[in-house]
Amino acid sequence: MSDFIQRFHFQDSPVRGEMVQLEQSLSEVLERHDYPERVQQLLGELMAASVLLASTLKFEGSLILQARGDGPIDTLMAECNHLGEVRAIAQLGESWSDAMAPLPLRQLLGEGQLAITIDPDEGERYQGIVPLDGDALAECIEHYFMQSEQLPTRLWLACDDGLAGGMLLQVLPGGEHDDDGDTWSRLQLLTDTVRPGELMELPADELLYRLYHEENVELFPATDVIFACTCSRERTEQVLISLGSEELNTLLEEQGHIAVSCQFCNQEYVFDPIDVAQMIRGGTGQAPSLH
């Protein structure tokens, strides 16, 4: 079965849900980097979460989840767009050791923050930030929705042995006024019984029946999720142009060429002196002002 995201809706209540399972896209990320097992698990959960949250977007664009801190793990980042294309990366801090693997999330990342960035293809980018004050990624994301979006939202995430899965339940905007609270509470309790293996392996229809066989649930067709990186030679050129001609010429003098590797997919872009000269002529040759 290919990686997928699948929507469902409780017909008698203002609650919607999403279910995601990842294997190939997770493998594409992990085979490019030598991450410790615990970091692989967290990155898989973050990828699943990014796909779940991106599915709630009503426009074309990307959603980026980034957890940063001063602990043994420096950064966890996952990005998914409206096409179901996902990528992810992790960066370890200098203090990381495998002995720290059993620690909860807040200790692995230390003092830090979770940023959720919505980057539409058209329009302005929006970012919400909350402290990393939960022991699990799902808890931190739920805190974000409680604080920033004020939409009742729950997530269940799992990753192990090259598989990742997750579920999202969310009260529809305005729906909190149509529910006396019993339905939302009941659905959360039912979903709390889900096991990690079920999240990662059970087909959507089987899992929904197992959890909600007494509910009236409508399951929509699945949508494929794939690994894809948005890097390109053209984008890399734009980044280099922003450095300015002086910095580019200095790099050329030191190395004879300029090589840039994408952190997400390890694709390397190499620019020789002729390439750099064309970039300088095509750009301003000066670094832009920062605001």
C-alpha positions as CSV (number, residue, x, y, z in Angstrom):
1,M,0.0,0.0,0.0
2,S,1.3,3.5,-0.9
3,D,1.6,6.2,1.7
4,F,-1.7,8.0,2.1
5,I,-3.8,10.6,4.0
6,Q,-7.5,9.9,4.3
7,R,-10.3,12.1,5.6
8,F,-13.3,11.0,7.6
9,H,-16.3,12.8,9.2
10,F,-18.7,12.1,11.9
11,Q,-22.0,12.8,10.2
12,D,-24.0,13.4,13.4
13,S,-21.5,15.9,14.9
14,P,-19.3,18.8,13.9
15,V,-16.1,16.8,14.1
16,R,-13.7,15.8,11.3
17,G,-10.8,13.5,11.2
18,E,-7.7,12.5,9.2
19,M,-5.6,9.4,9.2
20,V,-2.1,9.1,7.7
21,Q,0.3,6.2,7.2
22,L,3.9,6.6,5.9
23,E,6.5,4.1,4.9
24,Q,8.1,4.9,1.5
25,S,8.3,8.6,2.1
26,L,9.8,8.0,5.6
27,S,12.3,5.6,4.1
28,E,13.3,8.2,1.5
29,V,14.1,10.7,4.3
30,L,15.9,8.2,6.6
31,E,18.1,6.6,3.9
32,R,19.6,10.0,3.2
33,H,20.8,10.5,6.7
34,D,22.3,8.4,9.5
35,Y,20.0,9.4,12.3
36,P,19.9,7.5,15.7
37,E,16.8,5.4,16.2
38,R,15.1,7.8,18.6
39,V,15.6,10.7,16.2
40,Q,14.1,8.5,13.4
41,Q,11.1,7.9,15.6
42,L,10.6,11.6,16.4
43,L,11.1,12.6,12.7
44,G,8.6,10.0,11.6
45,E,6.0,11.4,14.0
46,L,6.7,15.0,12.9
47,M,6.3,13.9,9.2
48,A,2.9,12.3,10.0
49,A,1.9,15.4,11.9
50,S,2.9,17.7,9.1
51,V,0.8,15.7,6.6
52,L,-2.2,15.7,8.9
53,L,-2.0,19.5,9.5
54,A,-1.3,20.3,5.8
55,S,-4.5,18.4,5.0
56,T,-6.5,21.1,6.9
57,L,-5.3,23.9,4.6
58,K,-7.9,25.3,2.2
59,F,-5.4,26.8,-0.3
60,E,-2.3,25.8,-2.3
61,G,0.9,26.1,-0.3
62,S,3.0,24.4,2.4
63,L,2.9,23.8,6.1
64,I,6.2,23.6,8.0
65,L,6.5,22.1,11.5
66,Q,9.8,23.0,13.2
67,A,10.9,22.2,16.8
68,R,14.1,23.9,17.9
69,G,15.8,23.9,21.3
70,D,19.1,24.0,23.1
71,G,19.1,20.3,24.1
72,P,20.7,17.1,22.7
73,I,18.5,17.5,19.6
74,D,18.9,20.9,18.0
75,T,16.2,20.8,15.3
76,L,13.4,18.7,14.0
77,M,11.6,19.9,10.8
78,A,9.0,18.5,8.5
79,E,7.2,20.2,5.6
80,C,4.2,19.1,3.6
81,N,2.3,20.9,0.8
82,H,-1.2,20.7,-0.7
83,L,0.0,18.0,-3.2
84,G,0.9,15.6,-0.4
85,E,4.7,16.1,-1.0
86,V,6.6,15.8,2.3
87,R,10.2,16.2,3.4
88,A,12.0,16.3,6.7
89,I,15.3,16.8,8.5
90,A,16.9,16.6,11.9
91,Q,20.0,18.2,13.4
92,L,21.7,16.9,16.5
93,G,23.3,19.1,19.2
94,E,26.9,18.6,20.4
95,S,25.6,17.0,23.6
96,W,23.7,14.1,21.9
97,S,24.5,10.6,22.9
98,D,22.5,7.4,22.5
99,A,22.2,7.2,26.3
100,M,19.8,10.1,26.0
101,A,17.3,8.3,23.7
102,P,14.8,7.3,26.5
103,L,14.4,10.9,27.5
104,P,11.0,12.7,26.8
105,L,10.8,15.3,24.1
106,R,11.1,18.3,26.3
107,Q,14.4,17.0,27.7
108,L,15.8,16.0,24.3
109,L,15.1,19.5,22.8
110,G,15.6,21.5,26.0
111,E,14.5,25.0,26.2
112,G,12.9,25.8,22.9
113,Q,9.8,26.3,20.8
114,L,7.5,24.7,18.2
115,A,6.8,26.8,15.2
116,I,4.0,26.1,12.7
117,T,4.5,28.1,9.5
118,I,1.8,28.3,6.8
119,D,3.4,29.4,3.5
120,P,0.8,29.9,0.8
121,D,1.8,30.0,-2.9
122,E,0.0,33.3,-3.0
123,G,-0.3,35.6,-0.1
124,E,1.6,36.3,3.1
125,R,3.4,33.7,5.2
126,Y,2.0,33.1,8.7
127,Q,3.8,31.7,11.7
128,G,2.6,30.6,15.1
129,I,5.0,29.8,17.9
130,V,4.5,28.0,21.3
131,P,6.9,26.7,23.9
132,L,8.1,23.1,23.8
133,D,6.4,22.3,27.1
134,G,5.1,18.8,26.4
135,D,6.6,15.3,26.7
136,A,5.5,14.3,23.2
137,L,5.1,16.0,19.8
138,A,1.3,15.5,19.7
139,E,1.0,17.3,23.1
140,C,3.0,20.3,21.9
141,I,0.9,20.6,18.7
142,E,-2.3,20.3,20.6
143,H,-1.1,23.1,22.9
144,Y,-0.5,25.2,19.8
145,F,-4.1,24.8,18.6
146,M,-5.4,25.5,22.0
147,Q,-3.4,28.7,22.4
148,S,-3.2,30.0,18.8
149,E,-6.1,28.7,16.8
150,Q,-8.6,28.0,19.6
151,L,-9.9,25.0,17.7
152,P,-10.3,21.8,19.8
153,T,-7.8,19.5,18.2
154,R,-6.3,16.1,19.2
155,L,-3.4,14.1,17.6
156,W,-2.2,10.6,18.0
157,L,1.2,9.8,16.5
158,A,3.4,6.7,16.2
159,C,6.6,5.7,14.5
160,D,8.6,2.5,14.7
161,D,10.7,0.2,12.5
162,G,10.3,2.4,9.4
163,L,6.6,3.0,9.7
164,A,4.8,6.1,10.8
165,G,1.1,6.8,11.4
166,G,-1.2,9.3,12.9
167,M,-4.7,10.5,13.4
168,L,-6.2,13.9,13.9
169,L,-9.6,14.9,15.3
170,Q,-10.8,18.4,15.1
171,V,-14.0,20.3,15.8
172,L,-15.0,22.2,12.7
173,P,-14.8,26.0,12.9
174,G,-18.0,27.2,14.6
175,G,-18.8,23.6,15.5
176,E,-18.0,24.0,19.1
177,H,-21.3,25.9,19.4
178,D,-23.2,22.9,18.0
179,D,-21.9,20.3,20.4
180,D,-22.8,20.0,24.1
181,G,-19.3,18.6,24.8
182,D,-20.4,15.0,25.2
183,T,-19.7,14.0,21.6
184,W,-16.2,15.6,21.5
185,S,-15.3,14.0,24.9
186,R,-16.6,10.6,23.8
187,L,-14.7,10.6,20.5
188,Q,-11.5,11.5,22.3
189,L,-11.9,8.7,24.8
190,L,-12.6,6.2,21.9
191,T,-9.5,7.3,20.0
192,D,-7.4,7.2,23.1
193,T,-7.7,3.4,22.9
194,V,-5.8,3.3,19.6
195,R,-2.6,1.3,19.7
196,P,0.6,2.4,17.9
197,G,0.6,-0.6,15.6
198,E,-2.9,0.1,14.6
199,L,-2.1,3.7,13.7
200,M,0.8,2.5,11.5
201,E,-0.6,-0.6,9.8
202,L,-4.4,-1.0,9.9
203,P,-6.3,0.1,6.8
204,A,-8.4,3.1,7.5
205,D,-11.8,1.4,7.2
206,E,-10.7,-1.3,9.7
207,L,-9.3,1.1,12.2
208,L,-12.4,3.4,12.0
209,Y,-14.7,0.5,12.5
210,R,-12.6,-0.7,15.5
211,L,-12.7,2.7,17.1
212,Y,-16.1,4.1,16.1
213,H,-18.4,1.2,15.1
214,E,-21.3,2.8,17.0
215,E,-20.8,6.1,15.3
216,N,-22.0,7.3,11.9
217,V,-18.7,7.8,10.1
218,E,-18.2,8.9,6.5
219,L,-14.8,7.9,5.0
220,F,-13.5,9.8,2.0
221,P,-11.1,8.5,-0.7
222,A,-7.4,8.3,0.2
223,T,-4.8,10.7,-1.2
224,D,-1.3,9.7,-1.9
225,V,1.7,11.1,0.1
226,I,5.1,11.1,-1.5
227,F,8.6,12.3,-0.6
228,A,9.6,15.3,-2.7
229,C,12.2,18.0,-2.2
230,T,11.6,21.6,-3.4
231,C,15.3,22.4,-3.9
232,S,16.5,23.2,-7.4
233,R,19.5,24.8,-9.1
234,E,17.6,27.9,-9.7
235,R,16.6,28.3,-6.0
236,T,20.2,27.7,-5.0
237,E,21.4,30.4,-7.4
238,Q,19.0,32.9,-5.8
239,V,20.4,32.1,-2.4
240,L,24.0,32.5,-3.7
241,I,23.1,35.8,-5.4
242,S,21.9,37.1,-2.1
243,L,25.4,36.7,-0.6
244,G,26.7,39.4,-2.9
245,S,29.6,39.4,-5.4
246,E,32.3,40.0,-2.8
247,E,31.4,36.9,-0.8
248,L,30.9,34.8,-4.0
249,N,34.4,35.8,-5.3
250,T,35.9,35.0,-1.9
251,L,34.4,31.5,-2.0
252,L,35.7,31.0,-5.5
253,E,39.3,32.1,-4.5
254,E,39.2,29.6,-1.6
255,Q,37.7,26.6,-3.4
256,G,37.9,27.1,-7.1
257,H,34.2,26.5,-7.3
258,I,31.1,26.8,-5.1
259,A,29.3,23.6,-4.0
260,V,26.0,23.7,-2.2
261,S,24.3,20.6,-0.8
262,C,20.6,20.4,0.1
263,Q,20.2,19.3,3.7
264,F,16.9,17.6,2.9
265,C,17.8,15.4,0.0
266,N,21.6,15.6,-0.2
267,Q,21.5,16.9,-3.8
268,E,24.7,18.8,-4.6
269,Y,24.8,21.8,-6.9
270,V,28.2,22.9,-8.2
271,F,28.9,26.3,-9.7
272,D,32.2,27.0,-11.5
273,P,33.7,30.5,-12.1
274,I,31.7,31.0,-15.3
275,D,28.4,30.1,-13.5
276,V,29.2,32.6,-10.7
277,A,30.1,35.3,-13.2
278,Q,26.7,34.9,-14.9
279,M,25.0,34.9,-11.5
280,I,26.7,38.2,-10.6
281,R,25.8,39.8,-13.9
282,G,22.2,38.5,-13.7
283,G,21.7,39.7,-10.1
284,T,22.5,42.9,-8.3
285,G,26.0,41.7,-7.3
286,Q,25.2,43.1,-3.8
287,A,23.6,41.5,-0.7
288,P,20.1,42.7,-0.1
289,S,19.1,44.7,3.0
290,L,17.7,42.6,5.8
291,H,14.5,43.7,7.6
